[in-house]
Amino acid sequence: MPRRKQLTFHIQDLRCAGHIIEELSQLPQLANFDMSSIELTIKENRPAPKIVKKDIDILIDRLQRGFSANKHTVTQLNGCYLITNVHLAK
């Protein structure tokens, strides 16, 4: 999935910059920070992807075909395949 778009604004570009700086300056943990360098970052809102049963069926079919066609290239641990037909069936 591609990264979410994000926008960055410098605090000085906003009309409410004075109020925000004044409010943040009162916090003791921000005493040693430069308030003129504040930036706001906003990320794009994306809905969670919906999983459709059809997509799962296609995925399982492709995994089964890939496993049967490339069984010799699937990773093995102590002579056992890490993916078996039982795992694919689940």
Buried (B, 14 or more C-beta within 10 A) or exposed (E): EEEEEEEEEEBEEEEEBEEBBEEBEEEEEEEEEEEEEBEEEEEEEEEEEEEEEEEEEEEEEEBEEBBEEEEEEEEEEEEEEEEEEEEBEE
